[in-house]
Amino acid sequence: MEKEIWDRFVIKDELLGKTDNFDRNCYSHSNRSNILTPEVSQYLLKKGFLPKYPNRSKFALCVSHDVDVLNNRLNYSTLKTAFKEKKNIIYLKQSLKGNRGNRKFDIDQVLGIGNKYGIRSSFYFLSLLRGELDFNYELKEMKSNFEKIVHSNGEIGLHGGFNAYMDKEKIKQERGNLETVLGHKVGGYRGHFLKFKNPITWSILNDLNFEYDTTLGYANQIGFRNGMCHPFRPYSIEKNKFLDIMELPLVIMDITLTKYMGLNAKDQLSFCKNVIDTVEQNRGVLTLLWHNDRMLKEELEIYEAILKYATSKKPWMATGKQVSDYWRSEKYDLQQMEILNDCKAKS
C-alpha cells in the first residue's frame, strides 16, 4: 500500500510518460483509474493529519483567474511571427479556432462577482515581450487593474509563458518584468496552458524562491493529479528531498469541463458539486481556475453556480498566497512530510 501511495504522490508514472502536443502529461496517458479520489490525502488523514481552517471551516476555497488575453481576439501580429518562425503549429491552429470575438477585460465584473460571494481571488498575469508567442498586452496597460485587485485584497501572481516551464532564466525575466510594474514581490506561479514538467519546473521555481506553484492539474481531466487535495511541499526525485516551495494542486479548470471533457451545462455543475463534496469531506483546498474571458453567457452561469454551491458550505475563502502562508504557519507541511517520509521508507 505504501509503495502505491508514494508512487502516486511523486507522480512516478509521469517521469517517463507520454506527453501531448504541448509537452504536457495528460490523464489519458497516466495509469490512474481513480482520479476523483484524493487517495494520498486520505492516507494522510488516516495517519492522523487533521488540518483546520479559520472560522471553523471544513475546507478552503481558492478562486483564481489566468489573464491570457484582455479580450477574446488573438493578437494576429504575434500569430504571423509565430508561423514565420514555425513555432507549435498545432497550438496556433487551435488558437485560431478559439477566436470568439472582441470583448474587453472587465476587471470590475470579475471582482464584482467575487465580492458577491465574499471571495478574494488570485490573478495570474502573463509577462511577455512584444513579438513573443501569446503576447496580447503590455503590463503597463494593466496598472489600473492591478490597483483594483490589490484594493480588493486580491493577489497578483505570474502566469509563466508558453515556453517558460523549463527555462529558469525566462521565468526569472518574466517575474522581474512583472515585479517592476507592480512595485512589489511576486510569490505565486501558474504555467500557461498548465505546462509543467516534473520535477524540473518545481526545481526551477524552488531555486527562484517562489512561495508556491498552482499548476499541478490535468488539462484534460478534473480531479487530483497526484492524489492530493491539500497543499504540499513537492518531493524531487532528482534531488532526493522535499523542496521548500508549496504546491496548491489545481482541481477544477473551466476549459477542462467544456473543451476537453465535453460536458453540457447540467453535467458540468453536477460533476463539480461531487468534486467539491469530496474536497470538503477530506478537509482539503478546492483550487478553482476560471479564465477572465470565460465569463460570458452559459460559462458565466456555470461559474456562478459553482461559486454559489461551494460558498454555501461556508469554506475559508483565501488567495493562493494566504493558503500557502497559512499552511506553513500551522506547520501542516512539516506534518505531511513526516508522514510521507515514513511512507517512503516503507515503500
C-alpha positions, 0 to 999 in steps of 0.5 A: 500500500505504501509503495502505491501511495508514494508512487502516486504522490511523486507522480512516478508514472509521469517521469517517463510518460507520454506527453501531448502536443504541448509537452504536457502529461495528460490523464489519458496517458497516466495509469490512474483509474481513480482520479476523483479520489484524493487517495494520498490525502486520505492516507494522510488523514488516516495517519492522523493529519487533521488540518483546520481552517479559520472560522471553523471551516471544513475546507478552503476555497481558492478562486483564481483567474489566468489573464491570457488575453484582455479580450477574446481576439488573438493578437494576429501580429504575434500569430504571423511571427509565430508561423514565420518562425514555425513555432507549435503549429498545432497550438496556433491552429487551435488558437485560431479556432478559439477566436470568439470575438472582441470583448474587453477585460472587465476587471470590475465584473470579475471582482464584482462577482467575487465580492458577491460571494465574499471571495478574494481571488488570485490573478495570474498575469502573463509577462511577455515581450512584444513579438513573443508567442501569446503576447496580447498586452503590455503590463503597463496597460494593466496598472489600473487593474492591478490597483483594483485587485490589490484594493480588493485584497486580491493577489497578483501572481505570474502566469509563466509563458508558453515556453517558460516551464523549463527555462529558469532564466525566462521565468526569472525575466518574466517575474522581474518584468512583472515585479517592476510594474507592480512595485512589489514581490511576486510569490505565486506561479501558474504555467500557461496552458498548465505546462509543467514538467516534473520535477524540473519546473518545481526545481526551477521555481524552488531555486527562484524562491517562489512561495508556491506553484498552482499548476499541478492539474490535468488539462484534460481531466478534473480531479487530483493529479497526484492524489492530493487535495491539500497543499504540499511541499513537492518531493524531487526525485532528482534531488532526493528531498522535499523542496521548500516551495508549496504546491496548491494542486489545481482541481477544477479548470473551466476549459477542462469541463467544456473543451476537453471533457465535453460536458453540457451545462447540467453535467458540468455543475453536477460533476463539480458539486461531487468534486467539491463534496469530496474536497470538503469531506477530506478537509482539503483546498478546492483550487478553482481556475476560471479564465477572465474571458470565460465569463460570458453567457452559459460559462458565466452561469456555470461559474456562478453556480459553482461559486454559489454551491461551494460558498454555501458550505461556508469554506475559508475563502483565501488567495493562493498566497494566504493558503500557502502562508497559512499552511506553513504557519500551522506547520501542516507541511512539516506534518505531511512530510513526516508522514510521507517520509515514513511512507517512503521508507516503507515503500 
